[in-house]
Amino acid sequence: MFHFEPTLANTAEAPAPVPEGMAWIPGGEFSMGANDPPDRNEVGMQATDDARPIHRVYVDGFFMDKTDITNAQFAAFVKATRYVTVAERTPRANDVPGAPPENLVAGSVVFTPPHHAVPLNNQFQWWSYVHGANWRHPGGPNSSIHGKENYPVVQVAYEDAVAYANWAGKRLPTEAEWEFAARGGLAGKPFVWGDSFRPNGKWMANTHQGHFPDQDTGEDGHAGVAPVAEYPPNPYGLYDMAGNVWQWTSDWYRSNYYQELVAMGGVARNPQGPASPLDPSEPDQPEKVLRGGSFLCTDQYCTRYIVGTRGKGEVRTGTNHVGFRCVEPAPGK
């Protein structure tokens, strides 16, 4: 059994100046991963095996965007570069082996809730490939981001996020950097804000209420995606590190990666993830690690808003519940 040990954050002062819209994350040594939540009745499902064992990791200090990249920020990037996202390009058959011909059109994957309760053993009952869905039209061609400039950009594939980060002079976080930042100096807590999902009855993140997947009651103030920074920040001043939209990291997803790290012994220093992906359930899909959960997380199906748990995303596909934020190394790193 592996246990959480205290976080040993670096004590050096933050380099100045701090880039606009970013927070200083001091780095240091911490326990990474997730065990079973302490209160199964409150948060539902167990942590997944790919988030075990708990292991010690060290990361250097870095700056991180306080919020997910917004529609307004992404629009500025597109205007400056004329970048065309993956969802706006017509895919070729050899790009998506096995895809039916009707899916070889520009578009992306959209959460499409059924009109009635369904068994939770087939995700295709609530996910659909929609022609015309992209970052400008995240729910399909009849949807719009007009008036939603402060919402997180979604329908971005991994290479879209990398392209934005390069343009901004930044990069995507490693999985270890992301988790260190999300924990905010707290050790072994199930949530980025502490021990209780709703401290004193207060909603702390945008997740799913009601019956999944057919009804989101929006009791937390938002049905579906919310603007950024609608809920309190974590101790490092970062918003939405749980819920709202998943966030891309730079690490390949390999389900047994933590076991491999522990087998190597010692403290992993600035780990960059495995050299290649391997998901036994989808061995032909190149996947990167996603973190943080989304507005669809619920104890009825997926509790990946628990800090330390992991998600995965096929790199060539965007959805309307995945976004990203960037990091920047300290000067001289």
C-alpha positions in Angstrom: 0.0 0.0 0.0 1.3 3.4 -0.9 0.5 6.5 1.1 0.4 10.2 0.6 3.3 12.1 2.2 3.4 15.9 2.7 4.2 18.1 -0.3 7.6 19.7 0.0 7.2 22.9 -2.1 10.2 25.0 -3.1 10.6 28.1 -1.1 12.3 30.4 -3.5 10.5 33.6 -4.3 8.5 33.8 -7.6 10.5 35.2 -10.5 9.4 38.6 -11.5 7.6 39.7 -13.4 4.8 37.1 -13.4 3.4 36.9 -17.0 -0.1 38.4 -17.4 -2.9 35.9 -16.6 -0.5 33.3 -15.1 0.2 32.1 -11.6 3.6 31.0 -10.2 3.7 27.3 -9.2 6.7 26.8 -7.0 7.3 23.2 -7.8 8.8 20.7 -5.3 8.3 17.1 -4.3 4.8 15.6 -3.8 2.8 12.4 -3.8 1.2 11.9 -7.2 -1.8 9.7 -8.0 -5.1 8.6 -6.3 -6.3 6.0 -3.9 -9.9 5.3 -3.1 -11.8 8.4 -2.0 -12.1 8.6 1.8 -15.9 8.9 1.7 -17.2 6.5 -1.0 -20.8 7.6 -0.2 -20.0 11.2 -1.1 -18.0 10.9 -4.3 -19.2 7.5 -5.6 -16.8 5.5 -7.8 -13.4 4.3 -6.8 -10.2 5.8 -8.2 -9.2 4.0 -11.4 -6.3 1.6 -11.4 -4.3 3.7 -13.8 -3.9 6.4 -11.1 -2.1 3.9 -8.8 0.3 3.4 -7.1 0.9 6.7 -5.3 4.5 7.7 -6.0 6.8 10.6 -5.3 7.6 13.1 -8.0 9.6 16.3 -8.1 8.9 19.2 -10.6 10.7 22.5 -11.1 8.8 25.7 -10.6 6.8 27.1 -13.5 4.1 29.6 -14.5 0.6 28.3 -15.4 -2.4 30.0 -16.9 -4.9 30.9 -14.2 -7.8 29.7 -16.4 -8.4 27.5 -19.4 -7.7 29.2 -22.8 -10.9 31.1 -23.7 -12.7 31.5 -27.0 -11.5 35.1 -27.1 -7.9 34.0 -26.7 -8.1 31.3 -29.3 -9.9 33.6 -31.7 -6.9 36.0 -31.4 -4.6 33.2 -32.3 -6.6 32.2 -35.3 -6.9 35.8 -36.5 -3.1 36.2 -36.2 -2.1 32.9 -37.9 -5.1 31.9 -40.0 -4.8 28.5 -38.3 -7.4 25.9 -39.3 -8.2 23.4 -36.5 -8.4 19.6 -37.0 -12.2 19.7 -36.8 -12.4 22.2 -39.6 -10.4 20.0 -42.0 -11.9 17.2 -44.1 -10.3 13.9 -42.8 -8.8 11.4 -45.1 -9.6 7.7 -44.8 -6.0 6.8 -43.8 -6.1 9.4 -41.0 -8.9 7.7 -39.2 -8.7 3.9 -40.0 -12.0 2.2 -39.7 -14.1 5.3 -39.8 -17.4 5.0 -41.7 -17.6 7.0 -44.9 -20.3 9.3 -43.5 -17.8 10.4 -40.8 -15.2 11.5 -43.4 -16.5 15.1 -43.3 -15.2 18.0 -41.3 -16.7 17.9 -37.8 -16.1 16.7 -34.3 -17.6 14.8 -31.4 -20.5 16.3 -29.5 -22.2 15.3 -26.3 -25.8 14.6 -27.4 -27.9 13.5 -24.4 -30.6 11.0 -25.0 -34.2 11.9 -24.2 -34.6 9.1 -21.7 -32.5 7.0 -19.3 -30.2 4.5 -20.9 -27.8 1.8 -19.7 -24.3 3.3 -19.0 -22.4 0.5 -20.8 -22.2 2.2 -24.2 -20.9 5.8 -24.5 -22.1 6.1 -28.1 -25.6 6.5 -26.7 -24.6 10.1 -25.7 -21.7 10.9 -28.0 -22.1 11.7 -31.7 -19.8 12.7 -34.6 -21.4 15.9 -35.9 -20.6 17.4 -39.3 -19.8 21.1 -38.8 -18.9 21.0 -35.1 -15.7 22.9 -34.4 -14.4 25.5 -31.9 -16.7 28.2 -33.4 -19.7 25.9 -33.4 -19.0 23.5 -30.4 -22.4 21.9 -30.4 -22.8 21.6 -34.2 -23.4 24.0 -37.1 -26.4 25.7 -35.5 -24.5 26.5 -32.3 -22.3 29.6 -31.7 -19.8 31.1 -29.3 -21.2 34.6 -29.8 -21.4 36.1 -26.4 -19.3 33.3 -25.0 -15.9 34.9 -25.4 -15.1 34.1 -21.7 -15.9 30.4 -22.0 -13.2 27.8 -22.4 -12.4 27.0 -26.0 -13.4 23.4 -26.8 -13.4 21.1 -29.9 -9.6 21.5 -30.0 -7.6 18.4 -30.8 -4.2 17.9 -29.3 -2.3 19.5 -32.2 -4.6 22.5 -32.0 -3.6 23.1 -28.4 0.1 22.7 -29.2 -0.2 25.1 -32.1 -1.8 27.8 -29.8 0.9 27.2 -27.1 3.7 27.6 -29.6 2.2 30.8 -30.9 1.9 32.1 -27.3 5.5 31.2 -26.5 4.4 28.6 -24.0 3.8 24.8 -23.9 1.3 22.3 -22.6 1.9 21.1 -19.0 3.3 17.6 -18.3 0.9 15.4 -16.3 3.1 15.8 -13.2 3.2 19.6 -13.5 -0.6 19.7 -13.9 -1.2 17.6 -10.8 1.3 19.5 -8.7 -0.5 22.7 -9.7 -3.9 21.3 -9.1 -3.2 20.1 -5.6 -2.2 23.7 -4.6 0.2 22.4 -1.9 -2.3 20.2 -0.3 -1.3 16.5 0.1 -3.7 13.6 -0.2 -6.9 15.5 -0.6 -9.5 14.1 -2.9 -10.4 17.5 -4.3 -8.3 20.5 -5.3 -10.0 22.5 -2.6 -9.8 19.9 0.3 -11.7 17.0 1.8 -15.4 17.7 1.1 -17.0 17.8 -2.3 -19.3 20.6 -1.2 -17.8 22.3 1.9 -20.6 24.0 3.9 -23.0 23.1 1.0 -21.0 25.3 -1.5 -20.5 24.3 -5.1 -16.8 24.3 -5.9 -16.8 23.1 -9.5 -19.0 22.7 -12.6 -20.0 19.0 -12.6 -23.2 17.1 -13.6 -26.3 17.0 -11.4 -29.4 15.1 -12.2 -29.7 11.8 -14.0 -26.8 11.0 -16.2 -26.7 11.3 -19.2 -30.2 12.4 -20.0 -30.7 15.3 -17.6 -28.4 18.0 -16.2 -30.4 20.0 -13.7 -27.6 22.7 -13.3 -27.9 22.9 -9.5 -24.3 24.1 -9.4 -25.4 27.2 -11.5 -24.6 25.8 -14.9 -26.1 23.1 -17.1 -23.3 22.3 -19.6 -20.1 24.2 -19.9 -19.6 27.4 -17.8 -17.5 30.5 -18.3 -14.0 30.3 -16.8 -13.4 31.4 -13.2 -17.0 30.9 -12.0 -15.9 28.9 -9.0 -13.3 29.6 -6.3 -9.6 29.2 -7.2 -7.3 26.6 -5.6 -4.6 27.7 -3.2 -2.2 28.6 -6.1 -4.8 30.9 -7.6 -5.8 28.5 -10.4 -9.5 28.2 -11.6 -11.4 25.2 -12.8 -8.8 22.6 -12.1 -11.7 20.3 -11.5 -14.8 20.1 -13.7 -16.0 22.3 -16.5 -13.7 21.0 -19.3 -11.0 18.4 -19.4 -7.4 19.7 -20.1 -4.8 18.3 -22.4 -1.4 17.5 -21.0 1.7 16.6 -23.0 2.1 13.0 -21.7 1.3 10.0 -23.7 -1.3 7.9 -21.9 -0.1 4.5 -20.8 -2.3 2.7 -18.3 0.5 1.1 -16.3 2.9 4.1 -16.4 2.8 4.7 -12.6 3.7 1.1 -12.0 6.7 1.6 -14.3 7.8 4.7 -12.4 7.7 3.0 -9.0 9.6 0.0 -10.4 12.4 2.4 -11.3 12.7 3.5 -7.7 13.4 6.8 -6.1 11.8 10.2 -6.8 10.8 10.8 -10.4 12.3 14.2 -11.4 10.3 16.2 -14.0 8.8 13.1 -15.6 7.8 13.6 -19.2 5.5 10.6 -19.5 6.1 7.3 -21.4 7.8 7.3 -24.8 4.7 5.9 -26.5 1.0 5.4 -25.7 -0.7 2.1 -24.7 -4.3 1.8 -23.7 -5.2 -1.9 -23.5 -8.8 -1.1 -24.2 -8.0 0.8 -27.3 -4.5 -0.3 -28.4 -4.7 1.3 -31.9 -5.6 4.8 -30.6 -2.8 7.3 -29.9 -3.9 9.0 -26.7 -2.6 11.8 -24.5 -3.5 12.2 -20.8 -6.4 14.4 -20.0 -6.8 15.9 -16.5 -9.4 17.6 -14.3 -12.8 16.1 -15.4 -15.6 18.1 -17.0 -19.2 19.3 -16.6 -20.2 15.7 -17.4 -18.5 14.2 -14.3 -20.9 12.6 -11.8 -20.8 9.9 -9.2 -23.2 7.9 -11.4 -20.6 7.4 -14.1 -17.2 9.2 -13.8 -15.7 11.0 -10.8 -12.5 12.2 -12.5 -12.9 15.5 -10.7 -11.1 13.7 -7.9 -7.5 15.1 -8.1 -5.0 12.5 -9.0 -7.3 10.6 -11.3 -6.6 10.4 -15.0 -8.4 10.7 -18.3 -7.3 10.0 -21.9 -8.0 11.6 -25.2 -7.4 10.4 -28.8 -5.0 13.1 -30.2 -6.8 13.6 -33.5 -10.2 14.3 -32.0 -11.7 17.2 -30.2 -14.9 17.2 -28.2 -17.1 19.8 -26.6 -15.9 19.0 -23.1 -12.1 19.2 -23.6 -10.0 22.4 -23.5 -6.5 23.3 -22.3 -4.3 25.7 -20.5 -0.6 26.5 -20.9 2.5 26.7 -18.8 5.8 28.7 -19.1 9.1 27.7 -17.5 10.9 30.0 -15.1 13.5 32.2 -16.7 16.7 30.3 -17.4 15.0 26.9 -17.4 
